[in-house]
Amino acid sequence: MTGDMTWTASGSADPENACPIAPVVDIVFSRWTTPILWTLNAHGRQRFVELERRIARITPKVLTQRLRQLERDGLVSRTYHPEVPPRVEYEITGLGRSLAPLFAGLTEWASAHLDEVERARHDYDGTPGR
């Protein structure tokens, strides 16, 4: 990411409208959304059980809820195959793939700055009175 990005306030007194990226943050960075999208992007179309295996520590209930929300948001598509037994597959959509530059930028930022974050945390936690 380049350093020429500017941050500007919207001028809104309404806290929900004060940050123009808040809706995107709510959609993309809800717990488990990023691992689900990342996994679908990396491994392609998958069945529920495949996703569950690849995403450690997610419960079936939470995976179901997140997949439904991602489908509602248009980031994931669900295909039902009326077979015996029924088969359901999930796939990242074009809209979901359009988030790739955002994830690439965050990956770049993480590579460049997570060590600094860890040092800052260490320094903060080592400060008496905290």
TAQUI-V519463 format. One line per field, one symbol per residue. burial: # if it has 9 or more other ideal C-beta (glycine too) atoms within 8 Angstrom, else .. A space follows every 10 residues. Layout:
burial = ???
This chain:
burial = .......... .......#.. .#..#.##.# .######### #....###.# ##.##..#.. .###.##.## #...##.##. .......### ###..##.#. ..#.#..##. .......... ..........
